[in-house]
Amino acid sequence: MKTLVLLVVGMWIAFGIHGVMSYGHAYYKYRGFDPPKEAHGVSPGRLISVRFYSTALRQRRSFDVYLPPGYASEAAAGHRFPVLYLLHGSPGGASLFPDAADLGVDVDRMLARRQIAPFLVAMPNGGDGSFRRDTEWANTPHGAYESFVLEVVQQMDSRFPTLARRRSRAIGGLSEGAYGAMNVALRHLNTFGIAESWSGYFIQERAGPFRHASLAAIAANSPATYVGSLARRLRRYPFHAYIYIGRHDKTAPGAAGFALELRRAGGRVTFEFVRGGHDWELWRKMMPRSLEYANRWFHSRTGWRRGGAAARAHPGLVTT
């Protein structure tokens, strides 16, 4: 009898541990939301993973690519696609964009409603092997993660039928990925014509991978510090930026100030204060708007002239 009781108790504990672990895994994967579910009658796209040897990081790395519905037939017919590159935050990974932010479901639905035209979404896996995965998407002694992003661009252009030009490349991200996206884009204006910052920051600190960095290195990786020096390059390379920040996000004042400085330097900036904080509820809610912004400039026939009046035609600050 005692053995039976111990067996039952052991099974109860085992099931409890399994339940807790399953819940924890599901929460980490979907951040508290239900798993993505396609709407009835909407054709789904396809998520694939690509592996390659990264010279920058000296190891095999990967990135995920979301292919829109009908990709295979359109590619076979000779169609070439713009690309949106998305950088994840810390902690996190590329899979959170389709799992927690509903990326694929939103892409498919918006395509079905003809709200956007087809483009590819590439999501580098920028983890460093730790839980925090704090890389800042920058080149530091910790690793050449900025160079890794550029390698992913090269891989996309060599493996997929992309439009290999800056006006057909957008880069965005959330939190640390938002910082990384803006920093990489502004440091490589000849590569990216569009950038999106979702709840990002724009000043680097002597912490994490920059804890032993020089003041010069920190300044060179702080967009708010160097953006004023980019006016000449921004006249040569028209640049569109979408920056949003939650009203309750502690970095909101810095984001508003950076948006103004980028606009003064010649960037075409759309800035929004939105209801929310620094969380997945906000990033999920804003995903359709973020996709629409990239799509708008991918397919715009105007707004890409160098200098002149077009460079001063900026949308104003919006509060939603």
C-alpha positions in Angstrom: 0.0 0.0 0.0 2.8 2.4 0.9 4.5 1.6 -2.4 1.3 2.4 -4.3 0.9 5.7 -2.5 4.5 6.7 -3.3 3.9 5.7 -6.9 0.7 7.8 -7.1 2.4 10.8 -5.5 5.4 10.4 -7.8 3.2 10.4 -10.8 1.3 13.4 -9.6 4.5 15.3 -9.1 5.8 14.3 -12.5 2.6 15.4 -14.2 2.7 18.7 -12.3 6.3 19.3 -13.4 5.4 18.4 -17.0 2.4 20.8 -16.9 4.5 23.6 -15.5 7.3 23.1 -18.1 4.7 22.8 -20.9 3.1 26.1 -19.8 6.5 27.8 -19.5 7.5 26.6 -23.0 4.2 27.8 -24.5 4.5 31.1 -22.7 8.0 31.7 -23.9 7.1 30.6 -27.5 3.9 32.6 -27.8 4.3 35.2 -25.0 0.9 34.4 -23.5 -1.0 34.6 -26.8 -2.8 31.7 -28.5 -0.8 30.0 -31.3 -1.1 31.8 -34.7 -4.2 30.7 -36.6 -4.9 31.5 -40.2 -8.3 33.1 -41.1 -10.7 30.9 -43.0 -10.1 31.1 -46.8 -6.7 32.8 -46.5 -3.8 31.1 -48.3 -0.8 30.6 -45.9 2.8 31.5 -46.6 5.7 29.4 -45.6 8.5 29.8 -43.0 11.9 28.3 -43.8 15.2 28.3 -42.1 18.5 28.9 -43.9 21.9 27.9 -42.5 25.3 29.2 -43.7 28.8 29.7 -42.4 29.2 33.2 -41.0 32.7 34.6 -41.6 31.8 37.5 -39.2 31.0 35.1 -36.3 33.2 32.2 -37.4 30.6 29.6 -37.1 27.5 28.2 -38.8 24.5 30.5 -38.2 20.9 30.7 -39.4 18.1 33.0 -40.4 14.4 32.4 -40.9 12.6 33.6 -44.0 8.9 34.1 -44.4 7.8 33.4 -48.0 4.5 34.9 -49.0 1.6 32.8 -50.4 2.2 32.1 -54.1 6.0 32.7 -53.8 7.0 29.6 -55.8 4.9 30.4 -58.8 5.8 34.1 -58.8 9.5 33.3 -58.4 9.3 30.8 -61.3 7.7 33.5 -63.4 10.7 35.8 -62.8 9.2 38.0 -60.2 11.7 39.6 -57.8 10.9 40.7 -54.3 11.7 43.4 -51.8 12.9 42.2 -48.4 12.1 43.3 -44.8 14.8 42.3 -42.3 13.7 42.0 -38.7 16.0 41.9 -35.7 14.8 40.4 -32.5 15.2 41.7 -29.0 16.9 40.3 -25.9 16.0 37.8 -24.6 14.4 36.3 -27.7 14.9 34.9 -31.1 13.7 35.1 -34.7 10.9 32.7 -34.2 9.1 35.2 -31.9 8.1 37.3 -34.9 5.8 34.6 -36.4 5.0 33.0 -33.0 4.3 35.9 -30.7 3.8 38.9 -33.1 1.6 37.0 -35.6 3.8 38.1 -38.5 2.8 35.3 -40.9 -0.9 35.5 -40.2 -0.8 39.3 -40.7 1.2 39.0 -44.0 -1.2 36.4 -45.4 -4.3 38.3 -44.4 -3.0 41.7 -45.7 -2.0 40.0 -49.0 -5.5 38.4 -49.3 -7.1 41.9 -48.8 -4.5 43.5 -51.2 -3.4 45.8 -48.4 0.2 45.0 -49.3 2.1 43.5 -52.2 4.3 40.4 -51.8 7.7 40.8 -50.2 10.1 38.5 -48.2 10.8 38.8 -44.5 14.2 37.7 -43.3 14.8 37.2 -39.6 18.4 36.6 -38.4 19.0 34.5 -35.4 21.4 36.7 -33.4 21.7 34.8 -30.2 25.1 34.5 -28.5 24.4 31.2 -26.7 23.2 32.8 -23.4 19.7 33.4 -22.2 20.0 37.2 -22.4 21.5 37.1 -25.9 22.8 40.6 -25.4 24.7 41.5 -28.6 23.2 45.0 -29.4 23.5 43.8 -33.1 26.9 45.6 -33.1 30.5 44.8 -33.9 32.2 44.5 -30.5 34.8 42.2 -28.9 31.7 40.1 -28.0 31.1 39.4 -31.7 30.7 41.0 -35.1 26.9 41.0 -35.1 26.5 44.1 -37.3 28.6 42.3 -40.0 26.5 39.2 -39.5 23.4 41.2 -40.5 25.1 42.4 -43.7 26.0 38.7 -44.4 22.4 37.8 -44.1 21.6 40.5 -46.8 24.2 38.9 -49.0 22.8 35.5 -48.4 19.3 36.7 -49.3 20.5 38.3 -52.5 22.4 35.2 -53.6 19.8 32.6 -52.6 16.5 34.3 -53.3 15.0 36.4 -56.2 15.4 39.7 -54.4 15.4 43.3 -55.6 19.0 44.0 -54.6 18.8 47.7 -54.1 18.5 49.9 -51.1 15.0 51.2 -51.8 13.8 47.6 -51.8 15.5 46.8 -48.4 13.9 47.7 -45.1 15.3 46.8 -41.7 13.4 46.9 -38.4 13.2 45.4 -35.0 11.9 45.6 -31.5 13.6 46.8 -28.3 17.3 45.9 -28.7 16.5 44.9 -32.2 15.0 48.3 -32.8 18.2 49.9 -31.7 20.2 47.5 -33.8 18.1 48.1 -36.9 18.4 51.9 -36.8 22.1 51.8 -36.0 22.9 49.3 -38.8 20.7 51.2 -41.3 22.3 54.6 -40.6 25.8 53.2 -40.7 25.0 51.5 -44.0 22.9 54.0 -45.9 24.0 52.5 -49.2 22.5 49.2 -48.2 19.1 50.1 -46.5 16.7 52.8 -47.6 14.0 52.1 -45.0 14.3 51.5 -41.2 11.7 50.8 -38.5 12.2 51.2 -34.8 9.6 49.5 -32.5 10.2 50.7 -28.9 13.8 51.3 -29.5 16.6 53.4 -27.9 19.2 55.5 -29.6 22.0 56.0 -27.1 24.5 53.2 -26.4 25.8 52.7 -22.8 29.0 51.3 -21.4 27.3 48.0 -20.5 26.8 44.6 -22.0 29.0 44.1 -25.0 30.1 47.7 -24.8 31.2 47.6 -21.2 34.9 47.9 -22.1 34.4 50.1 -25.2 36.0 53.4 -25.8 34.0 56.6 -25.7 34.6 56.9 -29.5 33.2 53.4 -30.1 30.1 54.2 -28.0 29.5 57.4 -29.8 29.9 55.7 -33.2 27.2 53.3 -32.1 24.8 55.9 -30.7 22.4 57.1 -33.5 21.3 60.0 -31.4 24.9 61.2 -31.1 26.0 60.9 -34.7 22.7 61.5 -36.6 23.4 65.2 -37.0 26.6 64.4 -39.0 24.6 62.5 -41.6 22.9 65.4 -43.4 25.2 65.2 -46.4 24.8 61.5 -46.8 21.1 61.7 -46.3 20.9 64.1 -49.2 22.6 61.5 -51.3 20.7 58.5 -49.9 17.0 59.3 -49.3 16.0 57.5 -46.1 12.6 56.6 -44.7 12.1 55.8 -41.0 9.1 54.7 -39.0 9.6 55.1 -35.3 6.9 54.3 -32.7 7.1 54.1 -28.9 4.5 53.3 -26.2 3.3 56.2 -24.1 4.4 54.3 -21.0 7.8 53.3 -22.3 10.6 54.9 -20.3 12.6 55.6 -23.5 9.7 57.6 -25.0 11.3 61.1 -24.6 14.6 59.9 -26.2 12.7 58.4 -29.1 10.8 61.6 -29.8 14.1 63.6 -29.6 15.8 61.3 -32.0 13.0 61.4 -34.5 13.2 65.2 -34.5 17.0 65.1 -35.0 16.8 62.5 -37.8 14.1 64.7 -39.5 16.3 67.8 -39.2 19.2 65.9 -40.8 17.1 65.0 -43.8 15.5 61.7 -43.0 11.8 61.2 -44.0 10.4 60.3 -40.6 7.0 59.1 -39.4 6.9 59.1 -35.6 4.1 57.8 -33.4 3.3 57.8 -29.7 1.0 54.8 -29.2 -1.1 53.4 -26.4 0.9 50.8 -24.5 4.2 50.0 -22.9 7.3 48.0 -23.8 5.7 44.6 -24.4 4.5 42.0 -26.9 0.9 43.3 -26.7 2.1 46.5 -28.3 4.4 44.9 -30.9 1.7 42.4 -32.0 -0.9 45.2 -32.3 1.4 47.3 -34.4 2.6 44.6 -36.7 0.1 45.4 -39.5 1.0 49.0 -39.5 4.7 48.2 -39.6 4.2 45.9 -42.6 2.2 48.5 -44.3 4.9 51.1 -43.8 7.6 49.0 -45.4 5.2 48.0 -48.3 4.4 51.7 -48.9 8.0 52.7 -49.6 8.9 49.4 -51.4 6.3 50.3 -54.0 6.4 54.1 -54.0 7.4 55.8 -57.2 8.1 59.0 -55.4 10.0 60.0 -52.3 13.3 58.6 -53.5 14.8 61.7 -55.1 18.0 63.0 -53.8 17.9 66.3 -51.8 15.5 69.0 -52.8 12.1 69.7 -51.5 11.2 66.1 -51.2 13.8 65.6 -48.5 11.9 68.2 -46.4 8.4 66.7 -46.8 8.1 64.9 -43.5 4.9 63.6 -41.9 4.3 65.1 -38.5 4.2 63.5 -35.1 1.2 61.4 -34.6 -0.4 60.3 -31.3 -2.6 57.2 -31.4 
